[in-house]
Amino acid sequence: MPAIATLSSKYQISIPKSVREEQHWQSGQQFVFIPKGKGILVMPVPSLSQLNGIAVNANPSNYRDRNDRF
């Protein structure tokens, strides 16, 4: 059975314990909400150490600057 939560009158949702434990989420952790159609995707905000090395082979030449945008 899927984990279910209810939106409170203060617009708060408690994440079910089974989901928190499976995802290893901790209190105080920050999350980002990404709209997806009629729902949302909830993801933890990565720390800088988790992003280290993500663009190791990236080519910085020929990138678009803010002035290039429409």
N, C-alpha and C positions, 0 to 999 in steps of 0.2 A: 504494500500500500504506500502511495506517495506521502511525503511529509507535507502537512498543510498548516498554514499560519493565517491569522486573522488580523486585519488592519484595525488598530485601536482608534478611539475617538480623537487621540492626539496624533494620528497618522504615523504610528509606530508599528513595526512588525518584529516579533521575536522569532529568530531563526531556530527551527527545531534542533534539539540536541543531537539527533542522529546525523543531520547535515553538518553541523559545526564539527563534530568529531571526525566524520569522514573527510572533510576538507581541511582539517587541522586549523580552523579559524580560532583566533583568540580575542578576548575583550580588548577594546581600544584599537583594534585593527581598522584601517580605513578601506572603504569600498567605493567603486565607481559604478554608476547605473547607466547602462547603455540601452536606449530605446530600440526595440526590435519588433516592428509591426504593432500588434496590440499588446505586447508584453515587454519585459525588460530583461537584460542580461546583467547579473550582479557579479562583479569580479573584484578580488582584492587588489588594491593599488600596490604595484611592485616597489620594492626598495631599490635604491641605486645599486646596491651590491648585486641584486638579482638581474639587473640590466647590463652589468659589466660584461663586455665581450659580445654583445648581441649584434654589433655591426662591424665585426673584425675585418671582413673583406669588402666593406662598402667603398664605393668610388665617389669621393666628394666632388669630383669635377662634373660640370654640366647639370648642376642641381637648379631647381626653380627657386627664386627668391620671392619675397613678398611683392616686389615691384612687377614680377612677371604674371601675377594672378589677374584674373578678369574682374 
